[in-house]
């Protein structure tokens, strides 16, 4: 009898633990905090499809999300993922989070950070707020504080791939290829279809000068999210390192087409085109020299 009770208790505990591990439906505050954390729209749409949402966006919230290129597809996913219940109304997200998402969209990261820090004071155990702070510190060039914020988020929610992605990028920017690769692989072990994780894996491999593997990782990323200008830019770096200049130019052009404000891609493209021009001139000179030599014979 005691054995049966023990087994039942164990099964009940396991069931409760399994329920605890099932992610809850996304609420409005969480979604906008993820927007402030720089999570790409493709990934946000997947999260909405996988987890569902616990809110139906009001006009202001839907309008804000639709106005931002990175999140305009998310509105449709939210509406598909929401199951309405009798008597419920559309709701708008907290005003300060809507403002924060818009500030991030306009690249006013210092102002967005002020709002996030206030929320962090009020919600110190919220991993998503730590995640957003990490992203905002990266955008302002503070890798040490970004690392601390992502590490705090990881302590609170170690199974969220985007936290490992953030750490991978910090390690890459710190020239620590080994840890960048490790964090990206951790993200992929949690979510094998995560396009951002493949991108950061590619960056880690690029930093370690394993260009062939790096290019494979970027291809995996682009096969899942073909509209990320930054990934095409990263691909261009690896192709240039392999001396495949024509292909690198093609990647930079795709990056610029997707994001005309990506100045780094324009700079790299100009450098590549000049190099290709010099190579073309050298080939032409060699060809002319050969023709002259033949003519003299």
N, C-alpha and C positions, 0 to 999 in steps of 0.2 A: 504493500500500500504506500509506504513511504517512498519507494522507488518511483511509483506512478506519479505521486505528487511532485517529486523532484523533476521528473521528465516533463510534466505539464508546465511547471514553473519555468523550466528552461525554454520550452517552446514558446511560451507567452513572452518571455524576455526577448527571445530572438525576433519574434514578430514585431514587438515594439521598436526594437533597434532597427529593423528593416524599414519600418514606417518612418523613423527618424531620418534615415538616409535618403528617403525619397524627397527630392527638392520640392518645395512648396510652389504654388502658382505665383507668378511674378506680380507684385503690386506696382502701383504707379511710381512711388518713391524709389523703389529699387531700379526700375527701368531707367529713370532719368539719372540716377547716380551712376549707372553703367554707361550712359551716354557721356557723362562728365568724366568717366574713367577712360574714355577713348576707345571703347569696344566697337569694332566696325559694325556697320549696319547689317552685313551678311550674317555675322555671328549673332547679333541681337535678334534677327528674324528667326534663326535656328533655335535660340533659347526660348523664344515665345512659342514656336511650334512644339518644342519638346516638353516644356513645362506648363504651358497655358498661362492665362492671366486672370487675376482676380478683380479686374476693373474694366469698365468700358469708358474709353477716353471722351471727355467733354470736348466742346468745340475748340477751346483755347489750346488744350493739350494736343489734340489731333492736328490742329493748324500748325503748331510749332514743329511737331515731328515731320509733318509733310513738307514744311518749308526748308528743311535741312536735307541736303542731298544724301548724307550718310544714313539718314533714318526714314526717308520718305516711304520706303517699302514696308517699314515696320508697322505702320498704321493698319494696313490691310491684314497683316498677320495677327495683330491684336484683335481686330474685329472677328476674324475667323476663329481665333483661339478662345474667345470669351463666350461663356455660356450664360445667357441672360436668365435672370430670375424675376419672378413677378414682383412688380412694385419698385424695382430698382431703377435709378436714374444714372445718366452719364455723369461722370465726375472729372473734375480737373485736378491735376497734380498740384502739390504745394507750390506756391508762387515762387519761393526762393529757389527751388530746384529747377523750375522752368527757366528762371533767369540764369541759373548756372549753366544749364545745357546750351542756352543761346550764347552765353559768354564764351564757352569752349568752342562753339561753332565759329565765333568771330575771332578766335585765337586770343582772347583777353584772359589769359590764364591766371594772372595775378589777382584779378577781380573775382574770378571763379573760385580761386583758392580761399579767399576770405570767407565765402559762404560755406565751403566744404569744411573749413576749420571750425566754424561755429557748430556745424552738425556733428563734427567729431567730438567736440566738447560735450555735447548733449547725448551722443551715442558712441561712447568709446569702444564698445564691443561689437560694432557693426563693421564686418569685413569689407563691405562694398564701399564704405566711406574711406577707409584706409586705402583701398584700391584706387579710388579717385584721386586721393591726395598724392599717391605715388606717381600717377600719370601726370598730374599737374606739375610736380616737382621736376620730372624729366623734361617737360616742355620748357622749363625755366633753367635747365642746365645743372640742377642740384642732384647729382647721382647719389650722393651719400644719404641725403634725406629721403630720396625716392626709394632706395634700398630699404631703409628703416620702415617706411610705410608699407611696402610690399611684404616685408618680413612679418610685420604685425598682422597684416591681412592673412598671410599664410598660417600663422599660429591659430587664428580664429576659424579659418575655413581652408584646410589643406587640400580639399578635393575640387577646388574651383580652378579650371585650367588657366583662366585669364590672369590669375595671380602669378602662376609659374611663368607665363609669357612675359609679364612685367619684369620679373626677376631676370629672366633670360636676356631681355633687352638691356637691363642695367649692367649685367655682366659683360655683354658684348661691347657696350660703350666703354666699359672699364678695361677692355682688352683681355678679358678673362674668358677665353674660348671654351675651356673645359667645363666651367660651371654654366656658361650659356647653353652649351649643348645638353648638359645634364638636365637643366630646368625645362628646356624645350621638349626633351624626351619624356620628362615626367608629365608635362601637359598632354602629350600625345598618348601616353599610357592611360590617361583618364578619358581623353576624347580623341580617338584616332582620326577623326575627320576635321580636326581643328586647323583651319587654314593659317591662322596667325602663328600657331605653334610650329608649323612647317616653315614659315617665313623666318622665325627666330632660330630654328635649327639650321636653316641655310646661312644665316648671318654668323652663327657660331662656327660652322664649318668653313665659311669664307675667312673668318679671322684666323683659323688654324691652317689656312692655305690649302685646304682640301677642296679645290674648286669644282672638280667633277661631282662630288657628293653634294656640294653646296647648290649647284645648278639643278640637280635632281630634286632637292628639297624645295627650291623655288618653283619648279614645275608642279610639284605636288600641291603647293600652296595656291598657285594660279589656277589649277584645275578645279579647285574648290571655291575660289573667290577671284574671278578674272578681272575684277574692276578695282583692284588696289594698285594705285599708282606707285606707292612706295615699294611694293614687291617687284614691279618691273624695274624700278631704279636699282634695287639691290641686285637683281639679276644682271643688270648692265655692269655693275661693279665686278661681278664674278667673271662675266664674259670678257671684259677688258683685261682682267688679270690673266686670263687664258690666251690673251692676244687675239681674240676673235672680235676684231674691232667693228666690222660691219654688223655683226649680230648685236653687239653692245649698243651701237647707234640705234638699231631697231628697237631695243628695249627702252632706251631713253626716250625715243619718240613716243612710244606707247604710254610711258609715264606722263609725259607732257600733255598728251592728248586727253588723258584722264584727269590730270590736275595741272592746268596751265600755270599755276602759281608755285609749282615745285621748282624753285630756282636752281637747286643743286643739279637736277636733271638737265636743265638748259646749259649750265656751266660744263658739265661732263660731256654733253653732246657736242658743244663747240670744240672742246679739246679733242674729242675723237675725230670730228670732221677735219680738223686741221691736220691731225696725224694721218688720216686716210688720204688727204690731199697731198701730203708730202710723199706718201708711198706711191700714189698715182704718178706724181711728177718723176719720182726715181725710176719707176717702171718705164715711163715714156722716154726718159733720157737714155736708159739702157737700150730700148728698142731703136731709138734714133741712132745711137752709136753703132749698133749692129748693122743697121742699114748703110751707114756711111762706110763702114769697114768692107761690107760686101761690094759697094759701089766702087771703091778704090781698087778692088781686086779685078 
